[in-house]
Amino acid sequence: MAPRITISVKSNGELEIWLNAEGRDQIVSQLQALSASNDHFHLGTWGGDVELSATPYRPTDKIVHAAKVMFRTEEWDRLYFPHVLQTEP
């Protein structure tokens, strides 16, 4: 079966990721390939590294047509985005 991945936002704002077994395997493979030299991948209904479905599961869902997953090392974040490493009060 072909990978099927749908990312949508429910009417209450909750993000949902729907996928079949092949879609799960594709996402896991892309995640495991991330590194300092391969630091992101794109998801999109138009293609990208991982193709997303544009068909919502519920008529009230808003489809996410494009997304990006970015790998961040602690070193990069300390240098460029130190605020994300701060402990919340």
Backbone as CSV, one residue per row, in Angstrom:
resi,resn,N_x,N_y,N_z,CA_x,CA_y,CA_z,C_x,C_y,C_z
1,MET,0.832,-1.180,0.000,0.000,0.000,0.000,0.883,1.252,0.000
2,ALA,0.410,2.315,-0.583,1.155,3.573,-0.643,1.095,4.294,0.697
3,PRO,2.139,5.054,1.033,2.096,5.832,2.269,0.947,6.840,2.220
4,ARG,0.257,6.990,3.336,-0.811,7.987,3.438,-0.604,8.740,4.745
5,ILE,-0.366,10.034,4.624,-0.126,10.886,5.778,-0.986,12.138,5.618
6,THR,-1.790,12.399,6.625,-2.629,13.591,6.630,-2.335,14.363,7.908
7,ILE,-2.008,15.632,7.772,-1.828,16.499,8.931,-2.950,17.521,8.886
8,SER,-3.701,17.602,9.985,-4.826,18.523,10.026,-4.926,19.173,11.393
9,VAL,-5.695,20.245,11.431,-5.969,20.948,12.675,-7.475,20.872,12.905
10,LYS,-7.854,20.356,14.082,-9.271,20.265,14.439,-9.836,21.651,14.703
11,SER,-11.144,21.731,14.764,-11.799,23.024,14.996,-11.403,23.636,16.339
12,ASN,-10.947,22.810,17.304,-10.513,23.341,18.606,-9.027,23.719,18.616
13,GLY,-8.348,23.607,17.469,-6.947,23.990,17.348,-5.953,22.860,17.556
14,GLU,-6.434,21.664,17.884,-5.540,20.526,18.121,-4.988,19.981,16.799
15,LEU,-3.664,19.817,16.761,-2.999,19.258,15.588,-3.112,17.734,15.622
16,GLU,-3.463,17.141,14.499,-3.533,15.686,14.397,-2.718,15.212,13.204
17,ILE,-2.020,14.107,13.388,-1.279,13.478,12.301,-1.877,12.091,12.113
18,TRP,-2.445,11.869,10.968,-3.074,10.601,10.618,-2.148,9.886,9.633
19,LEU,-1.855,8.607,9.861,-0.999,7.887,8.925,-1.276,6.394,8.951
20,ASN,-1.011,5.779,7.812,-1.091,4.327,7.745,0.303,3.766,8.021
21,ALA,0.445,2.446,8.004,1.729,1.818,8.356,2.861,2.294,7.439
22,GLU,2.581,2.413,6.164,3.611,2.849,5.217,3.992,4.314,5.457
23,GLY,3.007,5.136,5.790,3.279,6.535,6.116,4.117,6.650,7.380
24,ARG,3.802,5.832,8.391,4.591,5.808,9.629,6.034,5.448,9.327
25,ASP,6.217,4.412,8.518,7.578,3.970,8.187,8.345,5.055,7.438
26,GLN,7.671,5.772,6.565,8.331,6.843,5.813,8.754,7.979,6.738
27,ILE,7.865,8.371,7.650,8.198,9.439,8.601,9.355,9.009,9.502
28,VAL,9.304,7.787,10.024,10.368,7.291,10.905,11.702,7.263,10.160
29,SER,11.693,6.827,8.920,12.912,6.780,8.116,13.498,8.182,7.936
30,GLN,12.643,9.144,7.641,13.110,10.530,7.478,13.651,11.078,8.794
31,LEU,12.985,10.779,9.905,13.449,11.244,11.209,14.802,10.643,11.559
32,GLN,14.966,9.359,11.301,16.221,8.697,11.628,17.374,9.179,10.762
33,ALA,17.087,9.724,9.597,18.138,10.217,8.701,18.612,11.620,9.063
34,LEU,17.907,12.294,9.968,18.296,13.649,10.341,19.621,13.653,11.085
35,SER,20.437,14.671,10.785,21.746,14.822,11.420,22.199,16.266,11.241
36,ALA,23.369,16.576,11.740,23.910,17.929,11.578,24.126,18.274,10.100
37,SER,24.410,17.278,9.284,24.631,17.543,7.858,23.372,17.347,7.007
38,ASN,22.333,16.787,7.569,21.042,16.587,6.902,19.988,17.018,7.917
39,ASP,19.802,18.341,8.035,19.102,18.873,9.198,17.605,19.139,9.055
40,HIS,17.006,18.832,7.915,15.567,19.050,7.792,14.985,18.235,6.636
41,PHE,13.662,18.120,6.673,12.936,17.595,5.519,11.585,18.297,5.429
42,HIS,11.034,18.311,4.219,9.781,19.001,3.945,8.658,17.993,3.749
43,LEU,7.479,18.364,4.217,6.268,17.601,3.985,5.317,18.512,3.230
44,GLY,4.602,17.974,2.245,3.682,18.839,1.514,2.680,18.085,0.679
45,THR,1.518,18.693,0.507,0.502,18.112,-0.367,0.925,18.250,-1.827
46,TRP,1.881,19.111,-2.086,2.417,19.355,-3.427,3.620,18.474,-3.726
47,GLY,4.030,17.665,-2.774,5.216,16.826,-2.954,6.140,16.995,-1.775
48,GLY,7.335,17.466,-2.008,8.314,17.582,-0.932,8.993,16.244,-0.697
49,ASP,9.744,16.136,0.381,10.415,14.880,0.715,9.401,13.821,1.142
50,VAL,8.340,14.281,1.799,7.258,13.401,2.240,5.955,14.006,1.729
51,GLU,5.213,13.233,0.945,3.963,13.742,0.392,2.834,13.571,1.394
52,LEU,2.064,14.662,1.552,0.912,14.656,2.444,-0.376,14.555,1.635
53,SER,-1.387,13.973,2.253,-2.711,13.917,1.650,-3.436,15.229,1.915
54,ALA,-4.214,15.682,0.951,-5.001,16.906,1.101,-6.456,16.600,1.429
55,THR,-6.768,15.345,1.685,-8.142,14.942,1.982,-8.352,14.885,3.493
56,PRO,-9.221,15.738,4.036,-9.443,15.739,5.488,-10.266,14.526,5.931
57,TYR,-10.048,14.114,7.163,-10.832,13.025,7.740,-12.215,13.508,8.164
58,ARG,-12.311,14.747,8.630,-13.590,15.337,9.028,-13.795,16.619,8.237
59,PRO,-15.039,16.938,7.928,-15.289,18.148,7.127,-14.870,19.439,7.837
60,THR,-14.736,19.408,9.153,-14.350,20.614,9.895,-12.840,20.757,10.047
61,ASP,-12.077,19.748,9.630,-10.623,19.796,9.750,-10.024,20.773,8.743
62,LYS,-8.965,21.460,9.185,-8.195,22.317,8.282,-6.909,21.564,7.948
63,ILE,-6.694,21.322,6.676,-5.519,20.566,6.221,-4.259,21.426,6.306
64,VAL,-3.183,20.829,6.797,-1.862,21.458,6.753,-1.247,21.032,5.414
65,HIS,-1.010,21.983,4.537,-0.523,21.677,3.192,0.996,21.619,3.098
66,ALA,1.681,22.220,4.050,3.140,22.212,4.023,3.669,22.290,5.451
67,ALA,4.755,21.577,5.696,5.403,21.588,7.007,6.881,21.264,6.808
68,LYS,7.661,21.559,7.828,9.094,21.306,7.779,9.507,20.750,9.132
69,VAL,10.303,19.698,9.134,10.847,19.123,10.359,12.328,19.477,10.382
70,MET,12.773,20.091,11.494,14.150,20.560,11.587,14.861,19.910,12.766
71,PHE,16.036,19.391,12.508,16.890,18.791,13.527,17.767,19.884,14.113
72,ARG,17.783,19.977,15.427,18.565,21.021,16.088,19.494,20.376,17.115
73,THR,20.770,20.662,17.022,21.701,20.189,18.042,21.690,21.173,19.204
74,GLU,22.100,20.711,20.350,22.193,21.597,21.516,23.164,22.740,21.227
75,GLU,24.247,22.429,20.527,25.245,23.447,20.187,24.632,24.564,19.347
76,TRP,23.864,24.200,18.309,23.209,25.203,17.464,22.250,26.058,18.278
77,ASP,21.458,25.387,19.106,20.479,26.148,19.877,21.157,27.069,20.888
78,ARG,22.231,26.614,21.517,22.965,27.488,22.439,23.486,28.725,21.707
79,LEU,23.926,28.532,20.476,24.501,29.625,19.698,23.433,30.542,19.097
80,TYR,22.406,29.978,18.475,21.445,30.769,17.707,20.105,31.019,18.404
81,PHE,19.673,30.112,19.269,18.366,30.235,19.914,18.470,29.861,21.396
82,PRO,19.304,30.546,22.168,19.517,30.154,23.569,18.241,30.188,24.417
83,HIS,17.288,31.014,24.025,16.057,31.123,24.809,15.276,29.804,24.864
84,VAL,15.431,28.937,23.860,14.681,27.658,23.880,15.267,26.667,24.886
85,LEU,16.467,26.924,25.355,17.106,26.041,26.323,16.832,26.452,27.762
86,GLN,16.225,27.626,27.951,15.925,28.092,29.295,14.821,27.249,29.914
87,THR,14.961,26.945,31.180,13.962,26.186,31.904,12.796,27.109,32.235
88,GLU,11.596,26.611,31.988,10.410,27.418,32.299,10.221,27.502,33.814
89,PRO,9.725,28.662,34.299,9.525,28.835,35.752,8.442,27.929,36.312
